[in-house]
Each structure stands twice: as structure tokens, then as C-alpha cells.
Amino acid sequence: METATQTEMRQPGRARALLSNQDFTLLRAALASHARATEEPDELARISALYHRLGSFA
């Protein structure tokens, strides 16, 4: 018979963040720069969507 402690020990720990808030800021700046340089509407729409999604994490 298992105890609660034994069951908890087998659970994986909380995942560590891969990116910091500073990383998101840098990625957003790079996307903004790329958006200014592109002329393709489809690519600009994808860049814009990603830019805003990254902003929701920072």
C-alpha cells in the first residue's frame, strides 16, 4: 500500500521557465524591427500576431 508521500514523490516537479521577461522583450524588439523591414502583408500579419502573443507573457 502506498502512502500519499510516496505518490507525491513520483510526480514531476514544476517545469522551469525557458524564457525570461527580458527574453520576451528582446524577441518583441526583433519582431518589431523585422516588421518594419517586410513588405509582405501575410508575413506582417503573422509577425503582428506573434508580437502580441509574446506581449501577453511579459
mmCIF file of the N, C-alpha and C atoms, coordinates in Angstrom:
data_MODEL
# 
_entry.id   MODEL 
# 
loop_
_atom_site.group_PDB 
_atom_site.id 
_atom_site.type_symbol 
_atom_site.label_atom_id 
_atom_site.label_alt_id 
_atom_site.label_comp_id 
_atom_site.label_asym_id 
_atom_site.label_entity_id 
_atom_site.label_seq_id 
_atom_site.pdbx_PDB_ins_code 
_atom_site.Cartn_x 
_atom_site.Cartn_y 
_atom_site.Cartn_z 
_atom_site.occupancy 
_atom_site.B_iso_or_equiv 
_atom_site.pdbx_formal_charge 
_atom_site.auth_seq_id 
_atom_site.auth_comp_id 
_atom_site.auth_asym_id 
_atom_site.auth_atom_id 
_atom_site.pdbx_PDB_model_num 
ATOM 1   N N  . MET A 1 1  ? 0.836  -1.184 0.000   1.00 0.00 ? 1  MET A N  1 
ATOM 2   C CA . MET A 1 1  ? 0.000  0.000  0.000   1.00 0.00 ? 1  MET A CA 1 
ATOM 3   C C  . MET A 1 1  ? 0.886  1.254  0.000   1.00 0.00 ? 1  MET A C  1 
ATOM 4   N N  . GLU A 1 2  ? 0.559  2.199  -0.888  1.00 0.00 ? 2  GLU A N  1 
ATOM 5   C CA . GLU A 1 2  ? 1.343  3.418  -0.999  1.00 0.00 ? 2  GLU A CA 1 
ATOM 6   C C  . GLU A 1 2  ? 0.782  4.513  -0.102  1.00 0.00 ? 2  GLU A C  1 
ATOM 7   N N  . THR A 1 3  ? 1.671  5.321  0.394   1.00 0.00 ? 3  THR A N  1 
ATOM 8   C CA . THR A 1 3  ? 1.235  6.482  1.157   1.00 0.00 ? 3  THR A CA 1 
ATOM 9   C C  . THR A 1 3  ? 1.176  7.683  0.228   1.00 0.00 ? 3  THR A C  1 
ATOM 10  N N  . ALA A 1 4  ? 0.552  8.747  0.676   1.00 0.00 ? 4  ALA A N  1 
ATOM 11  C CA . ALA A 1 4  ? 0.459  9.961  -0.138  1.00 0.00 ? 4  ALA A CA 1 
ATOM 12  C C  . ALA A 1 4  ? 1.852  10.499 -0.457  1.00 0.00 ? 4  ALA A C  1 
ATOM 13  N N  . THR A 1 5  ? 2.766  10.392 0.472   1.00 0.00 ? 5  THR A N  1 
ATOM 14  C CA . THR A 1 5  ? 4.117  10.901 0.259   1.00 0.00 ? 5  THR A CA 1 
ATOM 15  C C  . THR A 1 5  ? 4.812  10.147 -0.869  1.00 0.00 ? 5  THR A C  1 
ATOM 16  N N  . GLN A 1 6  ? 4.646  8.838  -0.928  1.00 0.00 ? 6  GLN A N  1 
ATOM 17  C CA . GLN A 1 6  ? 5.271  8.056  -1.988  1.00 0.00 ? 6  GLN A CA 1 
ATOM 18  C C  . GLN A 1 6  ? 4.689  8.431  -3.348  1.00 0.00 ? 6  GLN A C  1 
ATOM 19  N N  . THR A 1 7  ? 3.394  8.664  -3.411  1.00 0.00 ? 7  THR A N  1 
ATOM 20  C CA . THR A 1 7  ? 2.761  9.051  -4.668  1.00 0.00 ? 7  THR A CA 1 
ATOM 21  C C  . THR A 1 7  ? 3.249  10.421 -5.103  1.00 0.00 ? 7  THR A C  1 
ATOM 22  N N  . GLU A 1 8  ? 3.346  11.365 -4.171  1.00 0.00 ? 8  GLU A N  1 
ATOM 23  C CA . GLU A 1 8  ? 3.813  12.707 -4.497  1.00 0.00 ? 8  GLU A CA 1 
ATOM 24  C C  . GLU A 1 8  ? 5.258  12.694 -4.984  1.00 0.00 ? 8  GLU A C  1 
ATOM 25  N N  . MET A 1 9  ? 6.066  11.807 -4.455  1.00 0.00 ? 9  MET A N  1 
ATOM 26  C CA . MET A 1 9  ? 7.472  11.757 -4.835  1.00 0.00 ? 9  MET A CA 1 
ATOM 27  C C  . MET A 1 9  ? 7.632  11.353 -6.293  1.00 0.00 ? 9  MET A C  1 
ATOM 28  N N  . ARG A 1 10 ? 6.691  10.633 -6.855  1.00 0.00 ? 10 ARG A N  1 
ATOM 29  C CA . ARG A 1 10 ? 6.792  10.197 -8.243  1.00 0.00 ? 10 ARG A CA 1 
ATOM 30  C C  . ARG A 1 10 ? 6.282  11.252 -9.213  1.00 0.00 ? 10 ARG A C  1 
ATOM 31  N N  . GLN A 1 11 ? 5.619  12.297 -8.731  1.00 0.00 ? 11 GLN A N  1 
ATOM 32  C CA . GLN A 1 11 ? 5.106  13.356 -9.592  1.00 0.00 ? 11 GLN A CA 1 
ATOM 33  C C  . GLN A 1 11 ? 6.259  14.245 -10.047 1.00 0.00 ? 11 GLN A C  1 
ATOM 34  N N  . PRO A 1 12 ? 6.274  14.612 -11.312 1.00 0.00 ? 12 PRO A N  1 
ATOM 35  C CA . PRO A 1 12 ? 7.339  15.504 -11.776 1.00 0.00 ? 12 PRO A CA 1 
ATOM 36  C C  . PRO A 1 12 ? 7.202  16.875 -11.129 1.00 0.00 ? 12 PRO A C  1 
ATOM 37  N N  . GLY A 1 13 ? 8.327  17.525 -10.956 1.00 0.00 ? 13 GLY A N  1 
ATOM 38  C CA . GLY A 1 13 ? 8.321  18.870 -10.395 1.00 0.00 ? 13 GLY A CA 1 
ATOM 39  C C  . GLY A 1 13 ? 7.807  19.876 -11.400 1.00 0.00 ? 13 GLY A C  1 
ATOM 40  N N  . ARG A 1 14 ? 7.571  21.061 -10.951 1.00 0.00 ? 14 ARG A N  1 
ATOM 41  C CA . ARG A 1 14 ? 7.101  22.129 -11.824 1.00 0.00 ? 14 ARG A CA 1 
ATOM 42  C C  . ARG A 1 14 ? 8.190  22.472 -12.834 1.00 0.00 ? 14 ARG A C  1 
ATOM 43  N N  . ALA A 1 15 ? 7.782  22.623 -14.078 1.00 0.00 ? 15 ALA A N  1 
ATOM 44  C CA . ALA A 1 15 ? 8.735  22.956 -15.139 1.00 0.00 ? 15 ALA A CA 1 
ATOM 45  C C  . ALA A 1 15 ? 9.271  24.367 -14.937 1.00 0.00 ? 15 ALA A C  1 
ATOM 46  N N  . ARG A 1 16 ? 10.538 24.533 -15.190 1.00 0.00 ? 16 ARG A N  1 
ATOM 47  C CA . ARG A 1 16 ? 11.158 25.852 -15.093 1.00 0.00 ? 16 ARG A CA 1 
ATOM 48  C C  . ARG A 1 16 ? 10.920 26.617 -16.389 1.00 0.00 ? 16 ARG A C  1 
ATOM 49  N N  . ALA A 1 17 ? 10.797 27.910 -16.277 1.00 0.00 ? 17 ALA A N  1 
ATOM 50  C CA . ALA A 1 17 ? 10.584 28.759 -17.456 1.00 0.00 ? 17 ALA A CA 1 
ATOM 51  C C  . ALA A 1 17 ? 11.809 28.706 -18.367 1.00 0.00 ? 17 ALA A C  1 
ATOM 52  N N  . LEU A 1 18 ? 11.549 28.632 -19.642 1.00 0.00 ? 18 LEU A N  1 
ATOM 53  C CA . LEU A 1 18 ? 12.643 28.618 -20.611 1.00 0.00 ? 18 LEU A CA 1 
ATOM 54  C C  . LEU A 1 18 ? 13.077 30.019 -21.002 1.00 0.00 ? 18 LEU A C  1 
ATOM 55  N N  . LEU A 1 19 ? 12.134 30.955 -20.931 1.00 0.00 ? 19 LEU A N  1 
ATOM 56  C CA . LEU A 1 19 ? 12.426 32.319 -21.336 1.00 0.00 ? 19 LEU A CA 1 
ATOM 57  C C  . LEU A 1 19 ? 12.115 33.276 -20.192 1.00 0.00 ? 19 LEU A C  1 
ATOM 58  N N  . SER A 1 20 ? 12.952 34.275 -20.043 1.00 0.00 ? 20 SER A N  1 
ATOM 59  C CA . SER A 1 20 ? 12.727 35.290 -19.013 1.00 0.00 ? 20 SER A CA 1 
ATOM 60  C C  . SER A 1 20 ? 11.910 36.437 -19.616 1.00 0.00 ? 20 SER A C  1 
ATOM 61  N N  . ASN A 1 21 ? 11.459 37.339 -18.762 1.00 0.00 ? 21 ASN A N  1 
ATOM 62  C CA . ASN A 1 21 ? 10.747 38.525 -19.250 1.00 0.00 ? 21 ASN A CA 1 
ATOM 63  C C  . ASN A 1 21 ? 11.645 39.342 -20.172 1.00 0.00 ? 21 ASN A C  1 
ATOM 64  N N  . GLN A 1 22 ? 12.937 39.380 -19.876 1.00 0.00 ? 22 GLN A N  1 
ATOM 65  C CA . GLN A 1 22 ? 13.881 40.107 -20.731 1.00 0.00 ? 22 GLN A CA 1 
ATOM 66  C C  . GLN A 1 22 ? 13.987 39.453 -22.106 1.00 0.00 ? 22 GLN A C  1 
ATOM 67  N N  . ASP A 1 23 ? 13.887 38.126 -22.148 1.00 0.00 ? 23 ASP A N  1 
ATOM 68  C CA . ASP A 1 23 ? 13.903 37.420 -23.438 1.00 0.00 ? 23 ASP A CA 1 
ATOM 69  C C  . ASP A 1 23 ? 12.698 37.824 -24.279 1.00 0.00 ? 23 ASP A C  1 
ATOM 70  N N  . PHE A 1 24 ? 11.523 37.908 -23.644 1.00 0.00 ? 24 PHE A N  1 
ATOM 71  C CA . PHE A 1 24 ? 10.323 38.311 -24.377 1.00 0.00 ? 24 PHE A CA 1 
ATOM 72  C C  . PHE A 1 24 ? 10.464 39.729 -24.911 1.00 0.00 ? 24 PHE A C  1 
ATOM 73  N N  . THR A 1 25 ? 11.050 40.619 -24.110 1.00 0.00 ? 25 THR A N  1 
ATOM 74  C CA . THR A 1 25 ? 11.266 41.992 -24.549 1.00 0.00 ? 25 THR A CA 1 
ATOM 75  C C  . THR A 1 25 ? 12.188 42.031 -25.765 1.00 0.00 ? 25 THR A C  1 
ATOM 76  N N  . LEU A 1 26 ? 13.250 41.255 -25.721 1.00 0.00 ? 26 LEU A N  1 
ATOM 77  C CA . LEU A 1 26 ? 14.189 41.203 -26.841 1.00 0.00 ? 26 LEU A CA 1 
ATOM 78  C C  . LEU A 1 26 ? 13.526 40.613 -28.092 1.00 0.00 ? 26 LEU A C  1 
ATOM 79  N N  . LEU A 1 27 ? 12.764 39.560 -27.929 1.00 0.00 ? 27 LEU A N  1 
ATOM 80  C CA . LEU A 1 27 ? 12.069 38.956 -29.071 1.00 0.00 ? 27 LEU A CA 1 
ATOM 81  C C  . LEU A 1 27 ? 11.067 39.926 -29.690 1.00 0.00 ? 27 LEU A C  1 
ATOM 82  N N  . ARG A 1 28 ? 10.348 40.656 -28.833 1.00 0.00 ? 28 ARG A N  1 
ATOM 83  C CA . ARG A 1 28 ? 9.396  41.642 -29.350 1.00 0.00 ? 28 ARG A CA 1 
ATOM 84  C C  . ARG A 1 28 ? 10.124 42.743 -30.132 1.00 0.00 ? 28 ARG A C  1 
ATOM 85  N N  . ALA A 1 29 ? 11.271 43.189 -29.643 1.00 0.00 ? 29 ALA A N  1 
ATOM 86  C CA . ALA A 1 29 ? 12.040 44.221 -30.350 1.00 0.00 ? 29 ALA A CA 1 
ATOM 87  C C  . ALA A 1 29 ? 12.518 43.686 -31.707 1.00 0.00 ? 29 ALA A C  1 
ATOM 88  N N  . ALA A 1 30 ? 12.962 42.451 -31.741 1.00 0.00 ? 30 ALA A N  1 
ATOM 89  C CA . ALA A 1 30 ? 13.420 41.857 -33.002 1.00 0.00 ? 30 ALA A CA 1 
ATOM 90  C C  . ALA A 1 30 ? 12.255 41.721 -33.984 1.00 0.00 ? 30 ALA A C  1 
ATOM 91  N N  . LEU A 1 31 ? 11.097 41.323 -33.492 1.00 0.00 ? 31 LEU A N  1 
ATOM 92  C CA . LEU A 1 31 ? 9.930  41.211 -34.369 1.00 0.00 ? 31 LEU A CA 1 
ATOM 93  C C  . LEU A 1 31 ? 9.500  42.570 -34.897 1.00 0.00 ? 31 LEU A C  1 
ATOM 94  N N  . ALA A 1 32 ? 9.548  43.596 -34.046 1.00 0.00 ? 32 ALA A N  1 
ATOM 95  C CA . ALA A 1 32 ? 9.176  44.939 -34.489 1.00 0.00 ? 32 ALA A CA 1 
ATOM 96  C C  . ALA A 1 32 ? 10.114 45.411 -35.591 1.00 0.00 ? 32 ALA A C  1 
ATOM 97  N N  . SER A 1 33 ? 11.396 45.152 -35.434 1.00 0.00 ? 33 SER A N  1 
ATOM 98  C CA . SER A 1 33 ? 12.380 45.534 -36.445 1.00 0.00 ? 33 SER A CA 1 
ATOM 99  C C  . SER A 1 33 ? 12.119 44.798 -37.753 1.00 0.00 ? 33 SER A C  1 
ATOM 100 N N  . HIS A 1 34 ? 11.835 43.517 -37.647 1.00 0.00 ? 34 HIS A N  1 
ATOM 101 C CA . HIS A 1 34 ? 11.567 42.717 -38.852 1.00 0.00 ? 34 HIS A CA 1 
ATOM 102 C C  . HIS A 1 34 ? 10.269 43.179 -39.525 1.00 0.00 ? 34 HIS A C  1 
ATOM 103 N N  . ALA A 1 35 ? 9.275  43.542 -38.717 1.00 0.00 ? 35 ALA A N  1 
ATOM 104 C CA . ALA A 1 35 ? 8.004  44.006 -39.275 1.00 0.00 ? 35 ALA A CA 1 
ATOM 105 C C  . ALA A 1 35 ? 8.198  45.281 -40.087 1.00 0.00 ? 35 ALA A C  1 
ATOM 106 N N  . ARG A 1 36 ? 9.075  46.168 -39.620 1.00 0.00 ? 36 ARG A N  1 
ATOM 107 C CA . ARG A 1 36 ? 9.338  47.399 -40.366 1.00 0.00 ? 36 ARG A CA 1 
ATOM 108 C C  . ARG A 1 36 ? 10.048 47.119 -41.697 1.00 0.00 ? 36 ARG A C  1 
ATOM 109 N N  . ALA A 1 37 ? 10.774 46.005 -41.767 1.00 0.00 ? 37 ALA A N  1 
ATOM 110 C CA . ALA A 1 37 ? 11.555 45.694 -42.965 1.00 0.00 ? 37 ALA A CA 1 
ATOM 111 C C  . ALA A 1 37 ? 10.795 44.852 -43.986 1.00 0.00 ? 37 ALA A C  1 
ATOM 112 N N  . THR A 1 38 ? 9.691  44.257 -43.592 1.00 0.00 ? 38 THR A N  1 
ATOM 113 C CA . THR A 1 38 ? 8.977  43.369 -44.519 1.00 0.00 ? 38 THR A CA 1 
ATOM 114 C C  . THR A 1 38 ? 7.891  44.130 -45.273 1.00 0.00 ? 38 THR A C  1 
ATOM 115 N N  . GLU A 1 39 ? 7.624  43.662 -46.459 1.00 0.00 ? 39 GLU A N  1 
ATOM 116 C CA . GLU A 1 39 ? 6.587  44.281 -47.282 1.00 0.00 ? 39 GLU A CA 1 
ATOM 117 C C  . GLU A 1 39 ? 5.462  43.304 -47.594 1.00 0.00 ? 39 GLU A C  1 
ATOM 118 N N  . GLU A 1 40 ? 5.574  42.068 -47.160 1.00 0.00 ? 40 GLU A N  1 
ATOM 119 C CA . GLU A 1 40 ? 4.557  41.058 -47.446 1.00 0.00 ? 40 GLU A CA 1 
ATOM 120 C C  . GLU A 1 40 ? 3.444  41.122 -46.398 1.00 0.00 ? 40 GLU A C  1 
ATOM 121 N N  . PRO A 1 41 ? 2.210  41.384 -46.836 1.00 0.00 ? 41 PRO A N  1 
ATOM 122 C CA . PRO A 1 41 ? 1.093  41.502 -45.888 1.00 0.00 ? 41 PRO A CA 1 
ATOM 123 C C  . PRO A 1 41 ? 0.860  40.236 -45.052 1.00 0.00 ? 41 PRO A C  1 
ATOM 124 N N  . ASP A 1 42 ? 0.996  39.060 -45.661 1.00 0.00 ? 42 ASP A N  1 
ATOM 125 C CA . ASP A 1 42 ? 0.773  37.811 -44.917 1.00 0.00 ? 42 ASP A CA 1 
ATOM 126 C C  . ASP A 1 42 ? 1.820  37.633 -43.824 1.00 0.00 ? 42 ASP A C  1 
ATOM 127 N N  . GLU A 1 43 ? 3.065  37.909 -44.155 1.00 0.00 ? 43 GLU A N  1 
ATOM 128 C CA . GLU A 1 43 ? 4.131  37.784 -43.164 1.00 0.00 ? 43 GLU A CA 1 
ATOM 129 C C  . GLU A 1 43 ? 3.965  38.835 -42.069 1.00 0.00 ? 43 GLU A C  1 
ATOM 130 N N  . LEU A 1 44 ? 3.585  40.023 -42.443 1.00 0.00 ? 44 LEU A N  1 
ATOM 131 C CA . LEU A 1 44 ? 3.370  41.084 -41.464 1.00 0.00 ? 44 LEU A CA 1 
ATOM 132 C C  . LEU A 1 44 ? 2.247  40.710 -40.493 1.00 0.00 ? 44 LEU A C  1 
ATOM 133 N N  . ALA A 1 45 ? 1.206  40.074 -40.995 1.00 0.00 ? 45 ALA A N  1 
ATOM 134 C CA . ALA A 1 45 ? 0.107  39.631 -40.128 1.00 0.00 ? 45 ALA A CA 1 
ATOM 135 C C  . ALA A 1 45 ? 0.592  38.573 -39.134 1.00 0.00 ? 45 ALA A C  1 
ATOM 136 N N  . ARG A 1 46 ? 1.416  37.638 -39.591 1.00 0.00 ? 46 ARG A N  1 
ATOM 137 C CA . ARG A 1 46 ? 1.960  36.599 -38.695 1.00 0.00 ? 46 ARG A CA 1 
ATOM 138 C C  . ARG A 1 46 ? 2.888  37.214 -37.653 1.00 0.00 ? 46 ARG A C  1 
ATOM 139 N N  . ILE A 1 47 ? 3.720  38.162 -38.085 1.00 0.00 ? 47 ILE A N  1 
ATOM 140 C CA . ILE A 1 47 ? 4.635  38.843 -37.164 1.00 0.00 ? 47 ILE A CA 1 
ATOM 141 C C  . ILE A 1 47 ? 3.834  39.597 -36.106 1.00 0.00 ? 47 ILE A C  1 
ATOM 142 N N  . SER A 1 48 ? 2.821  40.300 -36.545 1.00 0.00 ? 48 SER A N  1 
ATOM 143 C CA . SER A 1 48 ? 1.993  41.089 -35.633 1.00 0.00 ? 48 SER A CA 1 
ATOM 144 C C  . SER A 1 48 ? 1.306  40.189 -34.595 1.00 0.00 ? 48 SER A C  1 
ATOM 145 N N  . ALA A 1 49 ? 0.764  39.077 -35.045 1.00 0.00 ? 49 ALA A N  1 
ATOM 146 C CA . ALA A 1 49 ? 0.093  38.158 -34.120 1.00 0.00 ? 49 ALA A CA 1 
ATOM 147 C C  . ALA A 1 49 ? 1.073  37.603 -33.087 1.00 0.00 ? 49 ALA A C  1 
ATOM 148 N N  . LEU A 1 50 ? 2.261  37.219 -33.534 1.00 0.00 ? 50 LEU A N  1 
ATOM 149 C CA . LEU A 1 50 ? 3.271  36.694 -32.617 1.00 0.00 ? 50 LEU A CA 1 
ATOM 150 C C  . LEU A 1 50 ? 3.741  37.780 -31.655 1.00 0.00 ? 50 LEU A C  1 
ATOM 151 N N  . TYR A 1 51 ? 3.919  38.990 -32.153 1.00 0.00 ? 51 TYR A N  1 
ATOM 152 C CA . TYR A 1 51 ? 4.332  40.117 -31.329 1.00 0.00 ? 51 TYR A CA 1 
ATOM 153 C C  . TYR A 1 51 ? 3.340  40.311 -30.180 1.00 0.00 ? 51 TYR A C  1 
ATOM 154 N N  . HIS A 1 52 ? 2.082  40.269 -30.469 1.00 0.00 ? 52 HIS A N  1 
ATOM 155 C CA . HIS A 1 52 ? 1.055  40.479 -29.438 1.00 0.00 ? 52 HIS A CA 1 
ATOM 156 C C  . HIS A 1 52 ? 0.958  39.284 -28.494 1.00 0.00 ? 52 HIS A C  1 
ATOM 157 N N  . ARG A 1 53 ? 1.135  38.078 -29.004 1.00 0.00 ? 53 ARG A N  1 
ATOM 158 C CA . ARG A 1 53 ? 1.124  36.896 -28.113 1.00 0.00 ? 53 ARG A CA 1 
ATOM 159 C C  . ARG A 1 53 ? 2.293  36.950 -27.144 1.00 0.00 ? 53 ARG A C  1 
ATOM 160 N N  . LEU A 1 54 ? 3.456  37.364 -27.605 1.00 0.00 ? 54 LEU A N  1 
ATOM 161 C CA . LEU A 1 54 ? 4.614  37.484 -26.723 1.00 0.00 ? 54 LEU A CA 1 
ATOM 162 C C  . LEU A 1 54 ? 4.385  38.552 -25.662 1.00 0.00 ? 54 LEU A C  1 
ATOM 163 N N  . GLY A 1 55 ? 3.668  39.585 -26.030 1.00 0.00 ? 55 GLY A N  1 
ATOM 164 C CA . GLY A 1 55 ? 3.388  40.660 -25.090 1.00 0.00 ? 55 GLY A CA 1 
ATOM 165 C C  . GLY A 1 55 ? 2.509  40.217 -23.931 1.00 0.00 ? 55 GLY A C  1 
ATOM 166 N N  . SER A 1 56 ? 1.659  39.213 -24.163 1.00 0.00 ? 56 SER A N  1 
ATOM 167 C CA . SER A 1 56 ? 0.781  38.754 -23.094 1.00 0.00 ? 56 SER A CA 1 
ATOM 168 C C  . SER A 1 56 ? 1.536  37.966 -22.023 1.00 0.00 ? 56 SER A C  1 
ATOM 169 N N  . PHE A 1 57 ? 2.758  37.552 -22.311 1.00 0.00 ? 57 PHE A N  1 
ATOM 170 C CA . PHE A 1 57 ? 3.552  36.781 -21.343 1.00 0.00 ? 57 PHE A CA 1 
ATOM 171 C C  . PHE A 1 57 ? 4.459  37.666 -20.512 1.00 0.00 ? 57 PHE A C  1 
ATOM 172 N N  . ALA A 1 58 ? 4.836  38.790 -21.062 1.00 0.00 ? 58 ALA A N  1 
ATOM 173 C CA . ALA A 1 58 ? 5.823  39.649 -20.376 1.00 0.00 ? 58 ALA A CA 1 
ATOM 174 C C  . ALA A 1 58 ? 5.211  40.436 -19.243 1.00 0.00 ? 58 ALA A C  1 
# 
